[in-house]
Amino acid sequence: RQTGSAVYLSVPLRGVRVTPANIFCTDQYLKVSIPPFLFEAFLYAPIDDTNSTAKIGNGIIFFTLYKKEVAMWDSLTLANANKEKLQHLRQNAVLKAHEKAKVETEAKKVTIQEHKKYALEATMKLEEAERKRIEDLKEKERQKVTKELELWKKQQKDAEKQNRIQKEGELYQKVEQLKEKKREKMNKTRIPNEGTSKTRLQPTKGHGAYSMFSENLKEEQLPAPRSAATIKINFTSRVFPTPLRESRVVEEEEWLRKQAEARRTVNVDVSELEDLKEEEKNPDWLKDKGNKMFAMGNYLAAVNAYNLALRLNNKLPLLYLNRAACHLKLRNFHKAIEDSSKALELLIPPVPDNESARVKAYVRRGTAFCQLELYTEGLQDYEAALRIDPKNKTIEKDAEKIRHLIQGTVQDS
């Protein structure tokens, strides 16, 4: 049945269970699909599918379809529609449903974003209020502590002032007592007999009269306390740990010059290194990278880092020394000997600052010689390391083992 503004339609269910998912409706197409049943209607005129409703219950689906234009329909569905037109209407209905669903999804996303934005703004306001409250509490506490500190400082100053006044008063009393004692002592020594002195020592009158007892004796005063002072001691600036009087100035200056020159030397003509990052062109950064790889046990990566650093700057002995340690781990003994020897060449002149590096170079080269069963050369390097660091017990024990190996080899031959 219909009115000028709406169409009321009842679809029997026949004992089947229906959900809203079984109903599909657009402005000119209505379908209820409940397998094996299907109800499909191509409506006579467009409807307002947004406001139209479908109520499920009591064994029927009751549709209330509101017309877009007020008019009475001649029939519920289109009349004299061929199969192609119906198929076209069905496809248009599906496309419109997809577009509508897409628009609703986008609107839902926008709504969710707005809700999230509102929630975030509300949270930020709450956090700002809480932060302000905490800042106010901190400020009040800071002012309170500042007042207490100022009051304590004032009390300390008053106490110090009172102590100073008290000490000055005591000192003044002691000085007065000493003065009084001196006056009494002088009076006793000055007038031993008052009766005779009046008759015998009568002062003469007239111009130029003089009496030793008529003068005011000057009172002795205590010396002022010694003033406090600070004695400043300046030391000569030194790069090396030894004092200047025990150093070899010429060798040290040569070593510092070579180190500074090595730090400044960078091979910028290597075309393959143009794609490297700025920090990867720094030999010190590459050395630290190689050290980290060595500590992790990735010796090949460490060797690659040291190789690149040496291509950038081949004057740093620590790069050769560290690469020699990697070659020992990889059992590349000949390369370890070459790197240790190169490091020893760059560690000339021998100064206190490179003692540790020279010891490591001799030990690593000696270890490589021993692994190649060249015990005599290895013992020479260990003895050279002992001459630099004679208190190193580990090197001494290793050298003793090499001596036993040499003795055993000689006896066997």
Secondary structure, 3 states (H helix, E strand, C coil): CECCCEEEEEEECCCCCCCHHHEEECCCEEEEEECCEEEEEEECCCECCCCCEEEEECCEEEEEEEECCCCCCCCCECCCCCHHHHHHHHHHHHHHHHHHHHHHHHHHHHHHHHHHHHHHHHHHHHHHHHHHHHHHHHHHHHHHHHHHHHHHHHHHHHHHHHHHHHHHHHHHHHHHHHHHHHHHHHHHHHCCCHHHHHHHCCCCCCCCCCCCCCCCCCCCCCCCCCCCCCCCCCCCCCCCCCCHHHCCHHHHHHHHHHHHHHHHCCCCCCHHHHHCCCHHHCHHHHHHHHHHHHHCCCHHHHHHHHHHHHHHCCCCHHHHHHHHHHHHHCCCHHHHHHHHHHHHHHCCCCCHHHHHHHHHHHHHHHHHHHHCCCHHHHHHHHHHHHHHCCCCHHHHHHHHHHHHHHHHHHHHC
